[in-house]
């Protein structure tokens, strides 16, 4: 992390959930798996 506690490497969360001054909440990032597989596109932020 840098001096402002922002990660220097890329980061992302399921459902492309965004946190406010920290990580996203579990409720924003959770998803339901109704089958044997699931594809998600997660945007990585740098």
Helices and strands as residue ranges (DSSP letters): G 14-16, H 26-29
